[in-house]
Amino acid sequence: MLKICSIIACLIAMAAGHGMMMDPPNRSSLWRFNNSFPINYADNELWCGGRGVQHGVNGGKCGVCGDDYRKEHPQANENGGKYGTGYITATYQHASVIEVTSLITANHLGNIQYHICKINDSSKPEIGEECFIPIPFEDGSEKFTILNSHRQVTSRIQLPKEFTCNHCTLRWTYTAGNNWGPCGNGTGAVGCGPQETFRSCADIAIQVNNVSFRSWPSNGSTESQFFVAD
């Protein structure tokens, strides 16, 4: 935990981008724990190609893990892509409540959501948006509102019951709310209409057992931190 806290502190100090999931580490940020992984200095800018591309070119569509929807598969952040090495960063007990930490490096208000996709063939990318099912927060809500004060956000989310996997993609989505647009009722306001979207994907496993663990790819080896699952 000290390792990830120090990394987050450094990112806050140098931040000029937007946001990403850091615990479990997303695919594009694994290099921050071990530089043998492919480096992506823009790991907090996985924003579907940008607002203009997402909404002006791609009709609002985004790659499942934050890449430009037009890119060929596997896209850079999909399983099997440049950053999608398949490294399992955490294993959780099924049906448990888990904590996930994200970092908002430039606060654009809005909200965050979580989804999960079971990967049946680890040699292939996720099959598409239809693979991802929503994961509610502990209180049953599906969205968490980002306030001006939020920077490092720890969420407690409820893993689906009777859902296990040897390899799953856990996805964090941050939909910003700082752009003005039409609200659909004849009015316009900040937060309405097309907004920037940021995504992070992490490789995890969900098992039927009594213990969960995180595997940080640190210093060229795997360091496992064990904890009792909720």
N, C-alpha and C positions, 0 to 999 in steps of 0.2 A: 504494500500500500504506500510506503514511503517513496518508492520508485515512481509510481504513477502520480502522486501528489507533487513531487518535485518537477515532473514533466509538465503538469498542468500549470504550475506556477510560472515556469519559463514561458509557456505559450501565452499566458495572459500578458506577460510583460512585453512580448514581441508581436502580439496579435495585430493584424491589419485586415483580416479576412472576416469570416462569418461564424462557422461553428462545425462541431463534429462530435461523435460519440467516442469516449475515451476509455470507458470501463464497462464492458470488455472493449479492448482496443479494436477500432475499425481497421479494415484491410489496408487502407492508405496510410495509416498511422503506425503500423507495426514497426517500421524502421526507427521510430522514436524510442523503442525499447531495445532494438537490436538492429544495427545498421547493415546486417546481411540481407535484410528484406529490401525490396525495391523502394527507393526514396521518392516521396511525393511531397514537395514543399508546399503544394497547394491542397493539402489534405483537408483544410477547412473551407474549401471552395468547390465542393462536389455539388454543383448547383444546376444540374440539368442543361449545361451549356450556357446558362445565364437567362435572366428573365425574358430578354428579347427573343432569344432562340427558342426557349421552351414554349412561350405563348405566341410569339409572332411567326415562328417557322414550323414548330412541331405541334401546333394545335393544343398546347397545354400538356403534352406528353413528356415524360421523363424516363430515362433509363432506370431500371429497377433499383440500382445502387448509386444513382446520382450522375451518371454519365449523360452526355448528349444523346437523345433518343435515336438519332440518325446513325450513330456509330455501329460498325459491324460487331457481331457477336463472336467470341465473348468480348464484351466491352471491358475497359480497363479495370473497373471495380466489381465486375461480375465474377462469380466463381470460374476459375480457369483463365481469367484475364490477367493483365500485367500485375495487379496487386492482389488478385484473388488466388492466393497460393494454397488455400484449403487448410491453413494452420488453425487448429481448434484452440481458441484462447480461453474458453471456459466451459465447464460441464456443470449442469444444474440438475437438481432433483425435479422430477416432473410434478406439475400442478403446484409448484411452490411460488412464493412471492420473492422476487429477486430485486436487487438494487442495480441500477444502471446509471452511470455518470456521464453527462455530456458537458461540453464546454461551448458557451456562446461567446465567440471572440469579437463580434461586433453586433450589438443588440439591435435587432430590427423588430422587436415586439413579436406578435404572432403566437404560434403554438407549436408543441412537439407531439408526435405520435410514435407508436411502435408497432411493428408487424413482424411476422415470422414466416419462413418458408422452409419446408422440408426438402432437402436435396437427396434424391434417390440415386443419382449417378454423379459421384464426385468428380468425374472427368468432364462434366458438361456444365454450362451455365444454368442459372435459374430459368425455368421454362417461361417466365413472364409474370406480369402483374397478378395474374389469376392464382399464382402460387402463394401469394402473401395474404395471411389472415391477420386481422387486428389483434393486438394484445392490449387489454384494458389496464388502466392503473389500479392500484389496490382499492381505491374507493369506487371502482366500477366505471369511471369516466374513460373516454377514449382520447381525450385531448388534455394537455396541460398548458395553461396560458403563461406566456413569457411576459414578465413585467420588466420595467426599466432597470430594476435592481439586479436582475438575474445575470449571472456570469457562469459559475459552475453550478450545474443543476443535477441533483441526485434524485432519481425517480424510483418509486417502488411499483413494479408491474407484476401482474398475475399471469403466470404461464398457463397455457390451456390445459384443462384436465384431459386425461387419457391421450396425451400427445407426447410422443417420445421420438428421438432421432439420434442417429450416430453423427449426423452432419446437418446442421440447420443454418440458415442465414437469419440473423437478428438484424432488423433494419430500424434505424432512427430516422425520422423525417421532421425537419424544422421548416414550417411554412411561415415566412415573415409576414408582418402586418403593417409595414411603414409606407406603402405606396397608396396613392389616391386612385380610386376607380369607381365605376358604377355599382350601386348596391342592389340593382334589380327591381327597385320600387320607384324609379324615377328620380332618385337622389344619388348623390355621390359622396364619398367620404374616404378618409385614410383608413386602410384596412380592407376596403371593398375591392372587388375586381381582381385581375391577375396579380399574383405576388411571387416573389422569389421563393424557390424551394431548394432546400439543402438536404442531402441524404448521406448516411453512413451505414455500411454493412459490416457485420462481424461474424466470424465463423464460430459456432458454439455447438454443444451437444446437450441433449436432455435425456436423462436416464432414470430408471426406477431404482433408487438406492437411498441411503440415508445421509450421504455426504456429497457435497458439491466441491468443486475446486476450480481455481483459476490457474492458467499456465502462462506465465509471462515469458516471452522469448528474449530473455535478458542475457547479455554477456556471452552470446554464442551457445547458450544451453537453456534448457527448459527449467524454470523455477516454479514449482507448484505451491500455491498458498491454500491450505485447506481450511474450511470453515463449515460449521453446521448449518444446513439449509433451513429456511423458514418452514 
